Amino acid sequence: MKILVLGAGATGAYFGARLIESGSDVTFLVRPARAERLRAEGLRVVSEHGDFAAPVSTLVTIPPGASFDVVLLACKAYDLDSAIAAIAPAIGARTRVVPLLNGMRHLDALDLAFGAERVWGGLCHIPVTLQDDGVVRHLGKVHRLTFGARREDPRTAEIAPALLAMPVSVTHSERIVAAMWEKWAFLSTLAAMTCVMRGSIGQIVATPDGTALMRRCYAEARSVAQACGHPVGDASAADSDTSLTAANSPLTASMLRDLERGARTECEHILGDLVARGARAGLDLPLLATACAHLRVYEGARTL
């Protein structure tokens, strides 16, 4: 199975390495500086599930005639337009794009660029970071990837086994859009609350009102999913509630880490789009809207 991974940052590099371990033919499409470093040092992943260190195949542009079975899209949401342009020469009639972006807005852009029949759904749960020394460090135990075609697709029988072979917790979902909405409701709550409060789940719920505020924010996110025709299932809601209210939990959103280092955030893709969909449905979302406004103020200040 020939797989192109757009990006060798934290997420793309981790899952790309695991795909190599399971026997797939993997190429990373990366920026010139990252390509140079990978050529010189190889790809290095540190994880309690097993380290990875090996030379890898890289491209900075897609050569004419190149073809891939799968493109694993692991970019930041604000880089989506440039990512689409970069992978376009690799998309053939049989290619399937598996995006690992959060939220839902990217699906419209990918469908427009490549046709909905070529765009699957995907999501992942993994705390991972790219260090200054180029090492990809897995920060915990969780490394889950969920994928699936959004409609019946004859290529599923060929592609699914290659992705399922990865030595991570992989799920082939026949309800991938619903799963993406469930993650979005969870992640938007996590991002909103940890960014506004500037603290972890454990620090928030240790305050007198923390648990109630967390649950109120999650209820807002679930109400948007419900209004848009994708209600969060009871099992997913229970799991999310447990994670969002766990005492002493060090969990924070990666958006908070971006904010703390003065970097650009995915505010519009994760919170802005959710709030906008809620507004169109006539919903009142005071906590999500406040968090979104807070991050927009931050984004405005960092671009001055």
SVG drawing of the C-alpha trace seen along z (x, -y; Angstrom):
<svg xmlns="http://www.w3.org/2000/svg" viewBox="-33 -46 56 52">
<polyline fill="none" stroke="black" stroke-width="0.4" points="0.0,0.0 1.6,-3.3 0.8,-6.1 1.6,-9.7 1.7,-11.5 1.3,-15.3 3.4,-16.6 6.1,-15.1 5.2,-17.1 4.1,-15.4 0.9,-13.7 1.9,-12.9 5.3,-11.6 3.9,-9.4 1.3,-7.6 3.6,-7.6 6.2,-5.7 3.7,-3.2 2.5,-2.6 6.1,-1.9 6.4,0.6 3.3,2.4 4.7,2.7 3.2,-0.1 5.3,-2.1 5.3,-5.5 6.5,-8.9 6.4,-12.1 5.5,-15.3 7.3,-18.0 8.8,-21.5 12.4,-21.8 13.9,-22.4 12.1,-19.3 13.1,-17.2 16.8,-18.2 16.7,-17.2 15.0,-13.9 17.6,-13.1 20.4,-13.9 19.0,-12.4 16.1,-10.1 12.7,-10.1 12.9,-9.6 9.9,-8.8 10.0,-8.2 7.1,-6.4 6.4,-4.0 4.7,-1.9 8.1,-1.5 10.7,-3.9 11.2,-4.3 14.4,-5.5 15.0,-5.0 15.6,-6.8 12.4,-7.7 11.4,-8.7 10.6,-12.4 9.3,-14.7 9.0,-18.5 6.9,-18.5 5.0,-15.7 6.8,-14.6 4.8,-14.1 3.3,-10.6 3.5,-9.8 0.5,-7.8 -0.6,-6.9 -3.3,-4.7 -3.9,-6.9 -3.0,-10.4 -3.0,-10.9 -3.6,-14.6 -2.0,-15.7 -1.7,-19.4 -3.0,-22.3 -6.4,-23.6 -5.0,-27.0 -2.6,-25.4 -5.4,-23.5 -5.4,-25.5 -1.7,-25.1 -2.0,-21.4 -4.7,-20.9 -2.5,-22.6 0.5,-20.5 -1.2,-17.1 -3.3,-17.8 -0.8,-16.2 -0.9,-13.0 -4.6,-12.5 -5.7,-10.0 -9.0,-8.3 -8.1,-5.5 -6.5,-7.7 -8.3,-8.2 -7.7,-11.2 -7.9,-10.5 -7.8,-13.8 -6.9,-13.8 -8.0,-17.4 -10.4,-18.4 -13.9,-19.7 -15.8,-19.4 -15.2,-22.4 -12.2,-20.8 -14.5,-18.2 -16.2,-20.9 -12.9,-22.2 -11.5,-18.7 -14.7,-17.6 -14.6,-20.7 -11.0,-20.1 -11.0,-16.3 -14.6,-15.1 -16.5,-13.7 -16.0,-10.1 -12.2,-10.4 -12.5,-12.0 -12.9,-9.7 -13.3,-10.8 -10.7,-10.4 -9.8,-11.5 -7.1,-10.7 -6.5,-10.9 -2.8,-11.3 -0.8,-13.6 2.4,-14.1 4.8,-16.9 7.7,-17.7 10.7,-18.8 13.2,-21.4 15.8,-18.6 13.4,-17.0 12.4,-14.1 8.7,-13.3 7.8,-12.6 4.6,-10.7 3.5,-12.3 1.1,-9.5 -0.3,-6.1 -3.2,-7.0 -2.6,-6.6 -5.9,-6.0 -6.8,-6.5 -10.3,-6.1 -11.1,-6.2 -13.8,-5.2 -15.4,-6.0 -18.3,-8.4 -20.2,-6.4 -20.0,-2.9 -16.6,-2.6 -15.2,0.4 -11.6,-0.6 -12.4,0.1 -11.5,3.7 -8.0,2.9 -7.2,-0.1 -8.7,0.8 -6.4,3.7 -3.3,1.6 -4.5,-1.0 -5.7,1.6 -2.3,3.2 -0.7,0.3 0.5,1.1 -1.8,-1.5 -5.5,-1.4 -7.1,-1.7 -10.8,-1.6 -12.5,-1.2 -15.8,-3.1 -18.9,-2.8 -20.3,-5.9 -17.2,-8.1 -19.0,-11.4 -20.8,-10.8 -17.5,-9.8 -15.9,-13.1 -18.8,-15.1 -18.4,-13.3 -14.7,-14.2 -15.5,-17.7 -17.9,-18.2 -15.3,-16.9 -12.4,-18.8 -14.2,-22.1 -15.1,-21.9 -11.5,-20.9 -10.1,-23.8 -12.6,-26.4 -12.2,-25.6 -8.5,-25.0 -7.6,-28.1 -10.0,-30.5 -9.0,-29.1 -5.3,-28.7 -5.1,-25.4 -5.6,-21.6 -8.8,-19.7 -7.6,-18.8 -7.0,-22.4 -10.3,-23.5 -12.5,-20.9 -10.6,-21.5 -12.4,-24.9 -15.9,-25.1 -17.6,-25.8 -15.2,-24.0 -17.1,-20.8 -20.4,-22.5 -18.9,-24.9 -17.2,-22.1 -20.4,-20.1 -22.3,-23.2 -19.8,-23.9 -19.9,-20.3 -23.7,-20.5 -23.5,-23.5 -21.2,-21.6 -23.5,-18.6 -26.5,-20.9 -24.8,-22.0 -24.2,-18.4 -27.8,-17.6 -29.1,-20.6 -26.9,-19.6 -28.3,-16.1 -25.4,-14.3 -26.3,-13.7 -23.5,-12.5 -24.1,-8.9 -24.6,-8.1 -21.4,-6.0 -19.3,-8.8 -20.9,-11.4 -20.2,-9.3 -16.6,-8.8 -16.2,-12.5 -17.7,-13.5 -15.3,-11.2 -12.3,-12.8 -13.6,-16.4 -14.2,-16.1 -11.4,-13.9 -9.8,-15.0 -6.0,-15.7 -6.1,-15.2 -3.1,-16.9 -5.1,-17.0 -5.0,-20.3 -5.8,-21.1 -3.0,-21.4 -4.5,-24.8 -3.5,-26.0 0.0,-24.9 -0.1,-26.9 -1.4,-29.9 1.2,-29.7 4.0,-29.8 2.5,-32.6 1.7,-30.5 -1.2,-30.5 -4.2,-28.5 -7.0,-26.5 -9.6,-28.7 -11.7,-29.3 -11.8,-25.7 -12.6,-24.2 -14.5,-26.9 -15.5,-29.5 -17.1,-27.1 -19.0,-25.3 -20.3,-28.6 -21.4,-29.7 -23.3,-26.5 -25.0,-26.9 -25.9,-30.5 -27.5,-29.4 -29.5,-26.9 -30.7,-29.6 -28.7,-28.2 -27.4,-30.3 -23.8,-29.2 -22.4,-31.7 -19.4,-29.6 -18.3,-28.6 -18.9,-32.0 -16.9,-33.6 -14.0,-31.3 -14.0,-31.9 -14.0,-35.7 -11.2,-35.3 -9.0,-33.4 -10.0,-35.9 -8.7,-38.7 -5.4,-36.7 -5.1,-36.1 -5.7,-39.8 -3.1,-40.9 -0.4,-38.4 -0.7,-39.7 -0.3,-43.4"/>
</svg>
